[in-house]
Amino acid sequence: MLLIAVALAASSPNCANPQTQRAMTQCAAAAYTRADAELTRQWKITYAYMKRRDAQDTSRSGGFGYAAALLESQRAWLRFRDTQCVIEGGQFAGGSAQPMTQAQCKTRLTRDRTRQLTSLVWSR
């Protein structure tokens, strides 16, 4: 068990000061994983909030459709994020920096989107 922990620690880069392209790419991927987890957490909160808003609307027309609009917005945003990051990574197409650049782009845009989703939970 200790040997496995030592092996894992040895393979994990020092993200405070990565020294190789591989380490920089691993750190960028780890940052994206954390940003994506936070986005997922906030998505659940915001989507549930929009569903509650829809349920509170008892008008004949069925209300605004907050949840459906949010879902469509999220799907469009995901397509945008992924495509935008392919473009940004294209600066280093075929090179070792391409995956890192794409991960950094995804992290940046995912954090921006998390802030957007947070702002959609309106106070009363």
Secondary structure by P-SEA (a helix, b strand, c coil): caaaaaaaaaacccccccccaaaaaaaaaaaaaaaaaaaaaaaaaaaaaaaaaaaaccccccccaaaaaaaaaaaaaaaaaaaaaaaaacccccccaaaaaaaaaaaaaaaaaaaaaaaacccc
